[in-house]
Amino acid sequence: MNKTTLLKALVPDVVLPIAVYYACRRFGLHETISLLLGAGAALVRVLLVAVVSRRFNGLATLVCSGFAVGLLLTFLTGDPRFLLAKESVLSGLLGLLMLGSCLLGRPLMYALMRRLSADDPRKLAEWERLWRFEPQFRKVFLTLTLVWGIGLLAESITRIPLIYRLPLDVMTGLSTALQLGTFALLIGWSLLYRQRRLGKAAASGTVRALR
C-alpha cells in the first residue's frame, strides 16, 4: 500500500473545505455562504487535479457528483446542512460499493491498489498471477475491502444524525474530525493487517507482491 500517495490524495480534499469555511466565518460571513465557498473550493481543486493529470477517474466523478448534489440541494432548500450530509452520502456510497464488489468477487481494494501500482508492470503481472492461483492473496484484498466498506458505512450512518442535531460551527469541524479519524483508524488497521499477512507469508512467493 502506497501510504504517501494515499495521504496526499486524501488530506487536501478533506482539509480544504473546513479551512475555507472557518476562514470565511472569521471574516464574518454567514454559515451558508461559508459552507458554499468551502465546497466550491474543494470542487475546483478536484477539477484542477483532473485537468492537470489528464485523468478524470471514477473517484473524481463521484466526488464532483457529491459536491454538485450538495450545492444544488442547498440552493433549492436553503439548508446548508446538505453540504455536510453530502460527505456522509459519499462515504456511505463508497462503503456500499466496496461491500458490493466483494459480492461480485472482485474486491474494490484490489482495483485501487493496482491503480496505485500502475507504473510497475512487473508487479501488476505478478499480482494478476497471484490473484488467479493463490486463494490467500485474494483473501487479503477481500478482507481489506470488507473492513473498509463496513467502516465507511458505519461512519456515514453515525455522522448524519449529528449533522442535524449540532450547531453548524461545531459540526463542520466535528464532521471533518470524524472523517479523518475513520480514515486514520482504517489505514492503521490496514497496515497492521498487512504486516501480519507478510509474517504469515514469509516462506511463500506472495511476500514481495504484498509490499
Rosetta silent file (secondary structure, phi, psi, omega in degrees, C-alpha in Angstrom):
SEQUENCE: MNKTTLLKALVPDVVLPIAVYYACRRFGLHETISLLLGAGAALVRVLLVAVVSRRFNGLATLVCSGFAVGLLLTFLTGDPRFLLAKESVLSGLLGLLMLGSCLLGRPLMYALMRRLSADDPRKLAEWERLWRFEPQFRKVFLTLTLVWGIGLLAESITRIPLIYRLPLDVMTGLSTALQLGTFALLIGWSLLYRQRRLGKAAASGTVRALR
SCORE:     score description
SCORE:     0.000 S_00000001
   1 L     0.000  127.070  179.502    0.000    0.000    0.000 S_00000001
   2 L   -85.669   93.873 -173.075    1.447    3.377   -1.023 S_00000001
   3 H   -67.198  -40.096 -177.968    0.736    5.365    2.141 S_00000001
   4 H   -63.159  -44.859  179.017    2.270    8.629    0.894 S_00000001
   5 H   -62.384  -42.218 -178.899    0.214    8.622   -2.297 S_00000001
   6 H   -63.687  -44.821 -178.713   -2.958    7.826   -0.391 S_00000001
   7 H   -68.338  -38.961  178.248   -2.447   10.590    2.168 S_00000001
   8 H   -62.407  -34.295  179.538   -1.522   13.162   -0.464 S_00000001
   9 H   -77.919  -30.858 -172.894   -4.761   12.388   -2.288 S_00000001
  10 H   -85.787  -50.457 -169.382   -6.915   12.328    0.848 S_00000001
  11 H   -59.625  -48.431 -179.050   -5.814   15.172    3.125 S_00000001
  12 H   -59.010  -40.902 -178.399   -6.262   18.184    0.774 S_00000001
  13 H   -66.392  -28.871 -179.200   -9.783   17.120   -0.211 S_00000001
  14 H   -86.605  -41.301 -173.166  -10.787   16.751    3.449 S_00000001
  15 H   -80.545  -36.139 -174.431   -8.961   19.747    4.956 S_00000001
  16 H   -56.141  -49.710 -178.359   -9.564   22.390    2.249 S_00000001
  17 H   -59.772  -41.232 -178.140  -13.365   22.809    2.729 S_00000001
  18 H   -71.411  -35.107  178.011  -13.122   23.196    6.513 S_00000001
  19 H   -63.610  -44.493  178.890  -10.163   25.613    6.234 S_00000001
  20 H   -65.320  -41.000 -178.642  -12.103   27.813    3.820 S_00000001
  21 H   -58.946  -52.612 -175.651  -15.245   27.577    5.983 S_00000001
  22 H   -71.557  -27.868  174.185  -13.595   28.767    9.197 S_00000001
  23 H   -65.502  -43.075  178.262  -11.618   31.448    7.350 S_00000001
  24 H   -65.266  -41.211  179.074  -14.881   32.813    5.958 S_00000001
  25 H   -64.148  -34.860  178.793  -16.571   32.658    9.351 S_00000001
  26 H   -63.930  -32.015  179.027  -13.648   34.562   10.851 S_00000001
  27 L   -88.306    7.959  172.360  -14.310   37.345    8.360 S_00000001
  28 L    88.627   11.774  179.198  -17.955   37.425    9.417 S_00000001
  29 L   -75.280  154.343 -179.589  -19.590   35.602    6.506 S_00000001
  30 L   -66.813  155.652 -179.922  -22.841   33.676    7.070 S_00000001
  31 H   -54.384  -46.909 -176.959  -22.719   29.918    7.724 S_00000001
  32 H   -62.552  -46.384  179.463  -24.371   29.078    4.413 S_00000001
  33 H   -62.419  -40.954 -179.485  -22.050   31.284    2.366 S_00000001
  34 H   -63.004  -44.190  178.355  -19.021   29.886    4.197 S_00000001
  35 H   -64.807  -40.649  179.542  -20.054   26.297    3.526 S_00000001
  36 H   -63.491  -42.436  179.431  -20.767   27.072   -0.129 S_00000001
  37 H   -66.970  -38.510  177.441  -17.368   28.689   -0.586 S_00000001
  38 H   -63.910  -44.607  178.359  -15.653   25.747    1.142 S_00000001
  39 H   -65.849  -39.536  179.030  -17.448   23.234   -1.052 S_00000001
  40 H   -63.536  -41.131  178.704  -16.751   25.340   -4.133 S_00000001
  41 H   -62.807  -42.069  179.001  -13.027   25.494   -3.347 S_00000001
  42 H   -65.585  -39.567  179.130  -12.880   21.712   -2.915 S_00000001
  43 H   -64.516  -42.970  178.409  -14.766   21.167   -6.162 S_00000001
  44 H   -61.720  -39.631  179.762  -12.408   23.476   -8.068 S_00000001
  45 H   -63.476  -44.457  179.159   -9.423   21.602   -6.643 S_00000001
  46 H   -59.160  -43.545 -179.288  -10.794   18.217   -7.773 S_00000001
  47 H   -66.483  -40.395  179.281  -11.400   19.579  -11.275 S_00000001
  48 H   -64.221  -43.109  178.266   -7.934   21.163  -11.470 S_00000001
  49 H   -61.066  -41.131  179.401   -6.242   17.931  -10.401 S_00000001
  50 H   -64.878  -39.386 -179.427   -8.238   16.036  -13.038 S_00000001
  51 H   -69.675  -45.052 -178.894   -7.276   18.547  -15.743 S_00000001
  52 H   -63.927  -43.090 -179.343   -3.583   18.635  -14.791 S_00000001
  53 H   -81.150   -9.495 -178.455   -3.311   14.855  -14.580 S_00000001
  54 L    55.679   36.936 -179.146   -5.500   14.479  -17.690 S_00000001
  55 L  -148.004  107.127  179.459   -7.339   11.697  -15.919 S_00000001
  56 L  -103.923   87.641 -172.497  -10.901   12.079  -14.667 S_00000001
  57 L   -84.362 -177.429 -177.002  -11.394    8.740  -12.943 S_00000001
  58 H   -62.785  -36.389 -179.736  -14.372    7.210  -11.198 S_00000001
  59 H   -66.835  -43.187  177.683  -13.411    8.609   -7.797 S_00000001
  60 H   -61.656  -39.284  178.071  -13.161   12.155   -9.161 S_00000001
  61 H   -62.639  -42.959  179.434  -16.551   11.684  -10.807 S_00000001
  62 H   -63.324  -44.499 -179.325  -18.074   10.516   -7.517 S_00000001
  63 H   -63.206  -47.503 -179.743  -16.588   13.450   -5.586 S_00000001
  64 H   -63.351  -38.652  178.355  -17.727   16.021   -8.157 S_00000001
  65 H   -63.987  -40.656  178.392  -21.198   14.493   -8.276 S_00000001
  66 H   -63.329  -44.269  177.252  -21.434   14.695   -4.492 S_00000001
  67 H   -60.968  -44.867 -177.408  -20.410   18.351   -4.480 S_00000001
  68 H   -62.058  -44.554  179.552  -22.867   19.151   -7.265 S_00000001
  69 H   -64.646  -43.521  179.522  -25.776   17.439   -5.494 S_00000001
  70 H   -62.242  -43.721  178.486  -24.930   19.108   -2.173 S_00000001
  71 H   -64.096  -42.680 -178.937  -24.710   22.560   -3.753 S_00000001
  72 H   -63.493  -46.274 -179.634  -27.955   22.065   -5.670 S_00000001
  73 H   -64.750  -35.329  178.393  -29.900   20.883   -2.613 S_00000001
  74 H   -65.277  -43.735  178.538  -28.529   23.775   -0.568 S_00000001
  75 H   -65.354  -39.030 -175.864  -29.664   26.310   -3.162 S_00000001
  76 H   -74.122  -36.507 -174.614  -33.092   24.673   -3.526 S_00000001
  77 H  -102.589  -20.212 -175.406  -33.819   24.234    0.175 S_00000001
  78 L    76.313    8.569 -179.215  -31.736   26.950    1.777 S_00000001
  79 L  -102.982  107.598 -177.764  -30.397   24.354    4.247 S_00000001
  80 L   -68.976  -12.767 -178.741  -26.555   24.365    4.300 S_00000001
  81 H   -65.862  -18.987  176.101  -26.505   21.090    6.236 S_00000001
  82 H   -61.378  -30.215  179.558  -26.936   19.278    2.924 S_00000001
  83 H   -69.289  -33.242  175.450  -23.319   20.199    2.175 S_00000001
  84 H   -76.858  -39.515  179.320  -22.189   18.388    5.321 S_00000001
  85 H   -63.761  -27.555  178.902  -24.545   15.479    4.730 S_00000001
  86 H   -56.634  -37.999  179.215  -23.013   15.147    1.261 S_00000001
  87 H   -63.188  -40.402  178.652  -19.786   13.877    2.857 S_00000001
  88 H   -67.841  -37.352  177.736  -21.696   11.159    4.657 S_00000001
  89 H   -62.880  -43.298  179.094  -23.515   10.203    1.471 S_00000001
  90 H   -63.228  -44.243  178.078  -20.193    9.862   -0.361 S_00000001
  91 H   -61.886  -42.927  179.691  -18.718    7.754    2.455 S_00000001
  92 H   -64.304  -43.041  178.703  -21.824    5.591    2.534 S_00000001
  93 H   -63.261  -42.280  178.942  -21.833    5.100   -1.229 S_00000001
  94 H   -64.614  -39.865  177.145  -18.153    4.174   -1.234 S_00000001
  95 H   -62.137  -42.726  178.557  -18.761    1.731    1.616 S_00000001
  96 H   -65.881  -38.634  177.571  -21.643    0.131   -0.274 S_00000001
  97 H   -61.483  -41.352  179.868  -19.535   -0.066   -3.450 S_00000001
  98 H   -65.234  -45.523  179.724  -16.811   -1.875   -1.521 S_00000001
  99 H   -65.094  -39.885  177.800  -19.225   -4.347    0.026 S_00000001
 100 H   -64.284  -36.926  179.587  -20.906   -4.887   -3.341 S_00000001
 101 H   -65.584  -29.572  176.591  -17.566   -5.516   -5.038 S_00000001
 102 H   -67.552  -39.794  178.447  -16.910   -8.326   -2.558 S_00000001
 103 H   -64.307  -31.660 -179.636  -20.192   -9.964   -3.524 S_00000001
 104 L   -82.298   -6.239  177.726  -19.145   -9.746   -7.188 S_00000001
 105 L    82.105   13.988  178.196  -15.835  -11.452   -6.402 S_00000001
 106 L  -136.280   77.348 -174.782  -13.620   -8.513   -7.405 S_00000001
 107 L   -51.352  135.528 -176.164  -12.841   -6.517   -4.217 S_00000001
 108 H   -62.491  -31.778  179.416  -12.526   -2.805   -4.882 S_00000001
 109 H   -61.103  -33.555  178.186   -9.327   -2.570   -2.831 S_00000001
 110 H   -63.915  -44.772  179.419   -7.614   -4.834   -5.338 S_00000001
 111 H   -65.218  -40.135 -179.912   -8.522   -2.465   -8.182 S_00000001
 112 H   -66.116  -43.287  179.579   -7.435    0.586   -6.165 S_00000001
 113 H   -67.625  -33.202  174.612   -4.074   -0.920   -5.238 S_00000001
 114 H   -64.593  -38.883  178.890   -3.474   -1.905   -8.850 S_00000001
 115 H   -64.812  -39.972  178.618   -4.106    1.692   -9.876 S_00000001
 116 H   -66.900  -21.643  179.946   -1.564    2.933   -7.314 S_00000001
 117 L  -107.182   22.637 -174.458    0.965    0.481   -8.787 S_00000001
 118 L   -62.560  -21.176 -178.721    0.163    1.303  -12.420 S_00000001
 119 L   -89.219    9.499 -179.773    3.768    2.402  -13.073 S_00000001
 120 L  -127.151   83.263 -176.554    5.154   -1.059  -12.212 S_00000001
 121 H   -58.466  -36.106 -179.283    4.096   -3.544  -14.965 S_00000001
 122 H   -65.059  -40.485  179.120    6.077   -6.421  -13.429 S_00000001
 123 H   -66.437  -40.928  179.396    4.288   -6.022  -10.116 S_00000001
 124 H   -62.334  -41.788  178.794    0.910   -5.858  -11.846 S_00000001
 125 H   -64.001  -39.745  178.656    1.671   -9.053  -13.768 S_00000001
 126 H   -66.647  -39.968  177.317    2.716  -10.795  -10.544 S_00000001
 127 H   -61.988  -41.554 -179.664   -0.447   -9.624   -8.805 S_00000001
 128 H   -63.474  -39.436  178.635   -2.568  -10.972  -11.647 S_00000001
 129 H   -65.340  -45.521 -179.897   -0.848  -14.356  -11.394 S_00000001
 130 H   -64.928  -36.949  179.066   -1.308  -14.486   -7.626 S_00000001
 131 H   -61.685  -37.851 -177.044   -4.940  -13.415   -7.959 S_00000001
 132 H   -76.236  -34.651 -169.237   -5.614  -16.320  -10.293 S_00000001
 133 H  -118.109   -8.123 -176.623   -3.734  -19.049   -8.418 S_00000001
 134 L  -118.440  103.042  179.783   -3.337  -18.016   -4.739 S_00000001
 135 H   -58.701  -35.652 -179.174   -6.525  -18.081   -2.604 S_00000001
 136 H   -65.892  -34.475  177.134   -4.715  -16.435    0.325 S_00000001
 137 H   -64.851  -43.197  177.686   -3.757  -13.489   -1.859 S_00000001
 138 H   -64.913  -35.969 -178.957   -7.399  -12.998   -2.837 S_00000001
 139 H   -63.618  -35.794  179.284   -8.411  -13.301    0.816 S_00000001
 140 H   -58.003  -49.343 -177.045   -6.152  -10.372    1.777 S_00000001
 141 H   -74.005  -30.141  175.250   -7.958   -7.978   -0.563 S_00000001
 142 H   -64.342  -45.296  179.684  -11.362   -9.400    0.282 S_00000001
 143 H   -64.517  -46.241  178.583  -10.732   -8.767    3.992 S_00000001
 144 H   -57.108  -45.303 -177.070   -9.354   -5.273    3.370 S_00000001
 145 H   -68.083  -40.099  178.435  -12.351   -4.340    1.240 S_00000001
 146 H   -62.163  -46.695 -177.908  -14.886   -5.744    3.710 S_00000001
 147 H   -65.562  -43.951  177.980  -13.390   -3.886    6.671 S_00000001
 148 H   -64.267  -40.518  178.879  -13.132   -0.600    4.762 S_00000001
 149 H   -61.391  -46.840  179.525  -16.667   -0.984    3.456 S_00000001
 150 H   -65.037  -42.095 -179.413  -18.095   -1.618    6.922 S_00000001
 151 H   -62.641  -46.060 -179.590  -16.010    1.216    8.438 S_00000001
 152 H   -66.599  -38.593  179.104  -17.062    3.807    5.873 S_00000001
 153 H   -66.731  -40.382  178.550  -20.692    2.775    6.094 S_00000001
 154 H   -64.809  -40.726  178.371  -20.624    2.985    9.904 S_00000001
 155 H   -62.722  -40.889  179.681  -19.039    6.446    9.752 S_00000001
 156 H   -63.632  -46.264 -178.442  -21.718    7.620    7.350 S_00000001
 157 H   -65.881  -34.227 -179.728  -24.573    6.318    9.495 S_00000001
 158 H   -72.835  -38.710 -171.439  -23.061    7.864   12.642 S_00000001
 159 H   -76.007  -35.785 -174.101  -22.409   11.296   11.165 S_00000001
 160 H   -58.653  -47.856  178.596  -25.764   12.081    9.528 S_00000001
 161 H   -60.911  -35.569 -179.580  -27.837   12.338   12.779 S_00000001
 162 H   -65.250  -34.924 -179.113  -25.140   14.556   14.328 S_00000001
 163 H   -58.649  -36.035 -175.858  -25.288   16.958   11.380 S_00000001
 164 L   -97.157    4.235  179.084  -28.931   17.749   12.152 S_00000001
 165 L  -112.599  -27.123 -175.424  -28.545   17.871   15.943 S_00000001
 166 L  -104.844  155.431  176.296  -25.451   20.033   16.477 S_00000001
 167 L   -59.564  149.954 -177.285  -24.769   23.685   15.509 S_00000001
 168 H   -59.976  -42.732 -178.093  -23.112   24.157   12.121 S_00000001
 169 H   -62.971  -29.361  176.194  -19.992   25.816   13.536 S_00000001
 170 H   -79.733  -46.792 -172.495  -19.481   22.775   15.774 S_00000001
 171 H   -71.644  -27.516  178.584  -20.440   20.118   13.277 S_00000001
 172 H   -60.616  -44.663  177.300  -18.304   21.469   10.436 S_00000001
 173 H   -73.406  -41.706 -178.563  -15.170   20.745   12.452 S_00000001
 174 H   -65.251  -37.421  179.283  -16.519   17.596   14.076 S_00000001
 175 H   -60.233  -44.499  178.171  -17.589   16.200   10.705 S_00000001
 176 H   -66.176  -39.405  179.012  -14.043   16.554    9.382 S_00000001
 177 H   -62.450  -41.457  177.952  -12.625   15.064   12.596 S_00000001
 178 H   -63.601  -41.357 -179.553  -14.913   12.028   12.249 S_00000001
 179 H   -65.455  -49.044  179.604  -13.899   11.596    8.619 S_00000001
 180 H   -64.345  -39.806  179.239  -10.163   11.912    9.302 S_00000001
 181 H   -63.469  -40.226  178.367  -10.452    9.711   12.385 S_00000001
 182 H   -63.355  -46.174  179.398  -12.230    6.990   10.431 S_00000001
 183 H   -64.536  -39.242  179.577   -9.619    7.035    7.682 S_00000001
 184 H   -62.583  -43.960  179.048   -6.784    7.060   10.241 S_00000001
 185 H   -63.681  -43.267 -178.696   -8.236    4.013   12.013 S_00000001
 186 H   -67.801  -40.481  178.176   -8.804    2.149    8.741 S_00000001
 187 H   -66.489  -42.929  178.383   -5.335    2.959    7.418 S_00000001
 188 H   -61.029  -44.549  178.028   -3.748    1.965   10.747 S_00000001
 189 H   -62.946  -41.008 -178.755   -5.649   -1.318   10.803 S_00000001
 190 H   -61.502  -40.768  179.669   -4.721   -1.978    7.168 S_00000001
 191 H   -66.606  -41.546  177.788   -1.013   -1.521    7.905 S_00000001
 192 H   -64.798  -42.619  179.429   -1.184   -3.858   10.908 S_00000001
 193 H   -63.322  -41.863  179.554   -3.115   -6.435    8.898 S_00000001
 194 H   -62.106  -43.850  179.413   -0.614   -6.189    6.046 S_00000001
 195 H   -62.885  -39.392  179.153    2.320   -6.730    8.425 S_00000001
 196 H   -65.715  -40.831  178.485    0.618   -9.763    9.937 S_00000001
 197 H   -66.413  -37.290  178.189   -0.060  -11.221    6.494 S_00000001
 198 H   -63.541  -39.117  178.408    3.566  -10.617    5.491 S_00000001
 199 H   -63.381  -41.009 -179.410    4.706  -12.513    8.560 S_00000001
 200 H   -71.943  -26.591 -176.773    2.495  -15.477    7.702 S_00000001
 201 L   -97.841   14.667 -173.106    3.582  -15.392    4.065 S_00000001
 202 L   -57.983  -29.751 -177.340    7.298  -15.129    4.831 S_00000001
 203 L   -95.246    3.233 -176.075    8.057  -18.506    3.292 S_00000001
 204 L  -113.280  173.036 -179.137    5.940  -18.019    0.161 S_00000001
 205 L   -81.150    1.247 -178.726    6.220  -16.065   -3.051 S_00000001
 206 L   -85.238   -8.921 -174.163    3.459  -13.655   -2.074 S_00000001
 207 H   -61.080  -53.675 -176.485    5.678  -11.599    0.230 S_00000001
 208 H   -60.728  -38.442 -176.916    7.220   -9.314   -2.375 S_00000001
 209 H   -67.150  -28.855 -178.505    3.897   -8.726   -4.094 S_00000001
 210 H   -85.117   -5.940 -178.389    2.235   -7.543   -0.878 S_00000001
 211 L   -75.244    0.000    0.000    4.918   -4.971   -0.114 S_00000001
